Amino acid sequence: MKIPVLYLLSGGRPKVTKAMMDHYALTRPYGSQVFIHSGSEHGFHLIARDSGWEMLIVNWLNEHL
């Protein structure tokens, strides 16, 4: 699909991070962005660990929807 994707990744999960970076490379031309957290959390735990991600997500959605 030729749509922008927001990738929120954990750097502490190298196999998953590499796989998602491969996906990012495919969608980057369509406006995708990637942000990598230094920990190993995933899913909603990323937001629970760093509330700054909430505004990042809201701003990205506002810009791309």
N, CA, C and O atoms as a GROMACS GRO file, in nm:
protein
  260
    1MET      N    1   0.084  -0.117   0.000
    1MET     CA    2   0.000   0.000   0.000
    1MET      C    3   0.088   0.123   0.000
    1MET      O    4   0.194   0.125   0.063
    2LYS      N    5   0.046   0.223  -0.069
    2LYS     CA    6   0.123   0.346  -0.081
    2LYS      C    7   0.066   0.452   0.012
    2LYS      O    8   0.010   0.553  -0.031
    3ILE      N    9   0.083   0.428   0.142
    3ILE     CA   10   0.034   0.520   0.244
    3ILE      C   11   0.144   0.543   0.348
    3ILE      O   12   0.232   0.459   0.363
    4PRO      N   13   0.139   0.656   0.419
    4PRO     CA   14   0.238   0.678   0.524
    4PRO      C   15   0.205   0.594   0.647
    4PRO      O   16   0.088   0.573   0.681
    5VAL      N   17   0.310   0.546   0.713
    5VAL     CA   18   0.296   0.465   0.833
    5VAL      C   19   0.384   0.526   0.941
    5VAL      O   20   0.496   0.567   0.914
    6LEU      N   21   0.334   0.532   1.063
    6LEU     CA   22   0.412   0.577   1.176
    6LEU      C   23   0.462   0.454   1.249
    6LEU      O   24   0.384   0.375   1.302
    7TYR      N   25   0.594   0.437   1.252
    7TYR     CA   26   0.657   0.324   1.318
    7TYR      C   27   0.712   0.369   1.453
    7TYR      O   28   0.797   0.457   1.458
    8LEU      N   29   0.664   0.309   1.560
    8LEU     CA   30   0.713   0.336   1.695
    8LEU      C   31   0.779   0.207   1.743
    8LEU      O   32   0.711   0.108   1.770
    9LEU      N   33   0.909   0.209   1.753
    9LEU     CA   34   0.984   0.086   1.777
    9LEU      C   35   1.063   0.092   1.907
    9LEU      O   36   1.090   0.200   1.961
   10SER      N   37   1.100  -0.025   1.955
   10SER     CA   38   1.189  -0.038   2.070
   10SER      C   39   1.324  -0.086   2.020
   10SER      O   40   1.335  -0.190   1.955
   11GLY      N   41   1.427  -0.009   2.049
   11GLY     CA   42   1.561  -0.048   2.007
   11GLY      C   43   1.612  -0.172   2.077
   11GLY      O   44   1.706  -0.236   2.030
   12GLY      N   45   1.551  -0.207   2.189
   12GLY     CA   46   1.593  -0.324   2.267
   12GLY      C   47   1.542  -0.455   2.213
   12GLY      O   48   1.560  -0.559   2.276
   13ARG      N   49   1.479  -0.453   2.098
   13ARG     CA   50   1.431  -0.576   2.034
   13ARG      C   51   1.488  -0.579   1.892
   13ARG      O   52   1.417  -0.551   1.796
   14PRO      N   53   1.617  -0.614   1.878
   14PRO     CA   54   1.687  -0.599   1.750
   14PRO      C   55   1.623  -0.672   1.632
   14PRO      O   56   1.619  -0.616   1.522
   15LYS      N   57   1.574  -0.792   1.650
   15LYS     CA   58   1.514  -0.865   1.537
   15LYS      C   59   1.387  -0.795   1.488
   15LYS      O   60   1.365  -0.780   1.368
   16VAL      N   61   1.304  -0.754   1.584
   16VAL     CA   62   1.180  -0.685   1.548
   16VAL      C   63   1.212  -0.550   1.485
   16VAL      O   64   1.152  -0.511   1.385
   17THR      N   65   1.308  -0.478   1.545
   17THR     CA   66   1.345  -0.346   1.493
   17THR      C   67   1.395  -0.358   1.350
   17THR      O   68   1.357  -0.277   1.265
   18LYS      N   69   1.479  -0.457   1.321
   18LYS     CA   70   1.530  -0.475   1.184
   18LYS      C   71   1.417  -0.504   1.087
   18LYS      O   72   1.412  -0.447   0.978
   19ALA      N   73   1.326  -0.592   1.126
   19ALA     CA   74   1.214  -0.626   1.039
   19ALA      C   75   1.127  -0.503   1.011
   19ALA      O   76   1.085  -0.481   0.897
   20MET      N   77   1.100  -0.424   1.115
   20MET     CA   78   1.018  -0.305   1.096
   20MET      C   79   1.091  -0.199   1.013
   20MET      O   80   1.028  -0.126   0.937
   21MET      N   81   1.222  -0.190   1.028
   21MET     CA   82   1.299  -0.096   0.947
   21MET      C   83   1.296  -0.136   0.800
   21MET      O   84   1.298  -0.050   0.712
   22ASP      N   85   1.290  -0.266   0.772
   22ASP     CA   86   1.275  -0.313   0.634
   22ASP      C   87   1.140  -0.267   0.579
   22ASP      O   88   1.131  -0.225   0.463
   23HIS      N   89   1.035  -0.276   0.660
   23HIS     CA   90   0.903  -0.229   0.618
   23HIS      C   91   0.904  -0.077   0.600
   23HIS      O   92   0.846  -0.025   0.504
   24TYR      N   93   0.970  -0.009   0.692
   24TYR     CA   94   0.980   0.137   0.683
   24TYR      C   95   1.045   0.179   0.551
   24TYR      O   96   1.000   0.273   0.486
   25ALA      N   97   1.150   0.109   0.512
   25ALA     CA   98   1.218   0.143   0.386
   25ALA      C   99   1.122   0.137   0.267
   25ALA      O  100   1.137   0.214   0.172
   26LEU      N  101   1.026   0.048   0.272
   26LEU     CA  102   0.928   0.035   0.164
   26LEU      C  103   0.824   0.147   0.164
   26LEU      O  104   0.773   0.184   0.059
   27THR      N  105   0.794   0.200   0.280
   27THR     CA  106   0.688   0.301   0.291
   27THR      C  107   0.741   0.443   0.308
   27THR      O  108   0.664   0.539   0.304
   28ARG      N  109   0.871   0.456   0.325
   28ARG     CA  110   0.930   0.589   0.345
   28ARG      C  111   0.896   0.687   0.233
   28ARG      O  112   0.867   0.803   0.262
   29PRO      N  113   0.899   0.645   0.106
   29PRO     CA  114   0.866   0.739  -0.002
   29PRO      C  115   0.725   0.798   0.008
   29PRO      O  116   0.695   0.898  -0.057
   30TYR      N  117   0.640   0.737   0.089
   30TYR     CA  118   0.501   0.782   0.099
   30TYR      C  119   0.475   0.865   0.226
   30TYR      O  120   0.360   0.892   0.261
   31GLY      N  121   0.583   0.905   0.292
   31GLY     CA  122   0.568   0.992   0.408
   31GLY      C  123   0.577   0.924   0.543
   31GLY      O  124   0.546   0.985   0.646
   32SER      N  125   0.619   0.799   0.546
   32SER     CA  126   0.631   0.728   0.673
   32SER      C  127   0.742   0.789   0.758
   32SER      O  128   0.836   0.849   0.706
   33GLN      N  129   0.728   0.771   0.888
   33GLN     CA  130   0.830   0.814   0.983
   33GLN      C  131   0.852   0.702   1.084
   33GLN      O  132   0.763   0.623   1.111
   34VAL      N  133   0.972   0.698   1.139
   34VAL     CA  134   1.006   0.598   1.240
   34VAL      C  135   1.068   0.668   1.360
   34VAL      O  136   1.149   0.760   1.346
   35PHE      N  137   1.029   0.623   1.477
   35PHE     CA  138   1.085   0.672   1.602
   35PHE      C  139   1.123   0.549   1.684
   35PHE      O  140   1.044   0.455   1.698
   36ILE      N  141   1.244   0.551   1.739
   36ILE     CA  142   1.294   0.435   1.812
   36ILE      C  143   1.320   0.472   1.958
   36ILE      O  144   1.392   0.567   1.987
   37HIS      N  145   1.260   0.397   2.046
   37HIS     CA  146   1.279   0.412   2.191
   37HIS      C  147   1.397   0.324   2.231
   37HIS      O  148   1.416   0.217   2.175
   38SER      N  149   1.475   0.368   2.326
   38SER     CA  150   1.596   0.295   2.365
   38SER      C  151   1.568   0.169   2.445
   38SER      O  152   1.654   0.081   2.454
   39GLY      N  153   1.450   0.157   2.503
   39GLY     CA  154   1.418   0.040   2.586
   39GLY      C  155   1.372  -0.078   2.504
   39GLY      O  156   1.389  -0.082   2.383
   40SER      N  157   1.313  -0.176   2.573
   40SER     CA  158   1.265  -0.296   2.504
   40SER      C  159   1.114  -0.312   2.515
   40SER      O  160   1.061  -0.418   2.482
   41GLU      N  161   1.045  -0.208   2.561
   41GLU     CA  162   0.900  -0.215   2.573
   41GLU      C  163   0.838  -0.226   2.432
   41GLU      O  164   0.901  -0.193   2.332
   42HIS      N  165   0.714  -0.271   2.430
   42HIS     CA  166   0.641  -0.274   2.304
   42HIS      C  167   0.494  -0.244   2.332
   42HIS      O  168   0.448  -0.250   2.446
   43GLY      N  169   0.422  -0.213   2.225
   43GLY     CA  170   0.280  -0.184   2.238
   43GLY      C  171   0.254  -0.063   2.326
   43GLY      O  172   0.329   0.034   2.323
   44PHE      N  173   0.148  -0.070   2.404
   44PHE     CA  174   0.108   0.044   2.486
   44PHE      C  175   0.212   0.075   2.594
   44PHE      O  176   0.210   0.184   2.652
   45HIS      N  177   0.302  -0.019   2.622
   45HIS     CA  178   0.406   0.005   2.722
   45HIS      C  179   0.500   0.119   2.680
   45HIS      O  180   0.558   0.186   2.765
   46LEU      N  181   0.515   0.139   2.550
   46LEU     CA  182   0.598   0.250   2.502
   46LEU      C  183   0.542   0.383   2.551
   46LEU      O  184   0.616   0.469   2.598
   47ILE      N  185   0.412   0.399   2.538
   47ILE     CA  186   0.348   0.524   2.578
   47ILE      C  187   0.348   0.538   2.730
   47ILE      O  188   0.366   0.647   2.783
   48ALA      N  189   0.327   0.427   2.800
   48ALA     CA  190   0.328   0.432   2.946
   48ALA      C  191   0.466   0.472   2.998
   48ALA      O  192   0.477   0.538   3.102
   49ARG      N  193   0.570   0.434   2.928
   49ARG     CA  194   0.707   0.464   2.970
   49ARG      C  195   0.744   0.609   2.942
   49ARG      O  196   0.817   0.671   3.020
   50ASP      N  197   0.694   0.664   2.831
   50ASP     CA  198   0.730   0.801   2.792
   50ASP      C  199   0.606   0.870   2.736
   50ASP      O  200   0.568   0.846   2.622
   51SER      N  201   0.544   0.955   2.816
   51SER     CA  202   0.418   1.020   2.775
   51SER      C  203   0.439   1.118   2.660
   51SER      O  204   0.342   1.160   2.598
   52GLY      N  205   0.563   1.154   2.629
   52GLY     CA  206   0.590   1.242   2.516
   52GLY      C  207   0.549   1.182   2.383
   52GLY      O  208   0.528   1.253   2.284
   53TRP      N  209   0.537   1.050   2.380
   53TRP     CA  210   0.497   0.982   2.257
   53TRP      C  211   0.351   1.014   2.222
   53TRP      O  212   0.313   1.009   2.105
   54GLU      N  213   0.270   1.045   2.322
   54GLU     CA  214   0.129   1.075   2.296
   54GLU      C  215   0.115   1.192   2.200
   54GLU      O  216   0.041   1.183   2.102
   55MET      N  217   0.185   1.302   2.226
   55MET     CA  218   0.177   1.419   2.138
   55MET      C  219   0.240   1.391   2.003
   55MET      O  220   0.194   1.441   1.901
   56LEU      N  221   0.346   1.312   2.002
   56LEU     CA  222   0.408   1.274   1.876
   56LEU      C  223   0.307   1.203   1.787
   56LEU      O  224   0.295   1.232   1.668
   57ILE      N  225   0.233   1.109   1.846
   57ILE     CA  226   0.132   1.033   1.771
   57ILE      C  227   0.019   1.125   1.725
   57ILE      O  228  -0.021   1.120   1.608
   58VAL      N  229  -0.032   1.207   1.814
   58VAL     CA  230  -0.141   1.299   1.779
   58VAL      C  231  -0.098   1.394   1.667
   58VAL      O  232  -0.173   1.415   1.571
   59ASN      N  233   0.021   1.451   1.679
   59ASN     CA  234   0.070   1.544   1.576
   59ASN      C  235   0.087   1.474   1.442
   59ASN      O  236   0.053   1.530   1.338
   60TRP      N  237   0.140   1.351   1.445
   60TRP     CA  238   0.160   1.277   1.320
   60TRP      C  239   0.024   1.247   1.254
   60TRP      O  240   0.006   1.266   1.134
   61LEU      N  241  -0.070   1.201   1.334
   61LEU     CA  242  -0.203   1.172   1.280
   61LEU      C  243  -0.269   1.298   1.225
   61LEU      O  244  -0.332   1.294   1.119
   62ASN      N  245  -0.255   1.407   1.296
   62ASN     CA  246  -0.312   1.534   1.250
   62ASN      C  247  -0.253   1.575   1.116
   62ASN      O  248  -0.324   1.628   1.031
   63GLU      N  249  -0.128   1.551   1.097
   63GLU     CA  250  -0.060   1.589   0.972
   63GLU      C  251  -0.092   1.496   0.855
   63GLU      O  252  -0.096   1.540   0.740
   64HIS      N  253  -0.115   1.368   0.885
   64HIS     CA  254  -0.130   1.270   0.776
   64HIS      C  255  -0.273   1.221   0.750
   64HIS      O  256  -0.296   1.150   0.653
   65LEU      N  257  -0.366   1.258   0.834
   65LEU     CA  258  -0.505   1.215   0.809
   65LEU      C  259  -0.587   1.327   0.748
   65LEU      O  260  -0.706   1.309   0.719
   0.00000   0.00000   0.00000
